[in-house]
Amino acid sequence: MLLTDELKQARDQLEEQNQEIRDKQEELKRAKEELGKRLGEVESQLDRMESEKRRNKAVMMGLEIGTRQQKQIIEKVTKFLQEKVKVESKVKSAYKIAEKVYEWNSKIEKKK
């Protein structure tokens, strides 16, 4: 009789532990789904931000600017856009990339 009582008690404990494990698994499954959803939202937001960042950029070549002062570069770019391109635009930032950019073919010819 004592052995069957101990066996029953062990089964009950095992069932309780199994139920706790199932509850934890369900909790982890819900957390995983929530994290997946949140990750999707963050990736979507990042894609929108990257797209907007690219959309608001322009590279201009051939514009002669003799300074690296950002304020003066912004003024020259704004003036160029107004006079030559006939576009009213608010330039938020501008910077000089390089002193002079040559075409690749001209570099090859110079080395020959």
Secondary structure as UniProt FT lines:
FT   HELIX           2..55
FT   HELIX           70..83
FT   HELIX           104..111
//
